[in-house]
Amino acid sequence: MEDADTAAQQARDARSIYIGQVDYESTPEELSAHFAQVGAVSMVTIAGYDQGYPKGYAYLEFADLASQQSALSTLQGSIFKGRTLKVRTQLHRKQARYVGFGE
């Protein structure tokens, strides 16, 4: 059972992206609409949004891998609500600890 859960999580991660420089007043629906131009969006999570204190980054899961790859190549550096978005692959938690310093 654990292997199936791990495989399912890896498949979701492969279809997901990290979005940096998100405007603090953005909603999940607005981000979904922006990224829907490259494919069907399954889920949007804005860090801190549920607590009322958005942190300026989000994670977005696409319905398929082709849409995720299209977002990486097409929407990196796109303008959303006056801000230039940073679009990257979603990193695993161990990798994410070391990203961001010196960038």
Helices and strands as residue ranges (DSSP letters): H 2-14, E 16-20, H 28-35, E 41-46, E 57-62, H 65-74, E 79-80, E 83-84, E 86-89, H 93-96
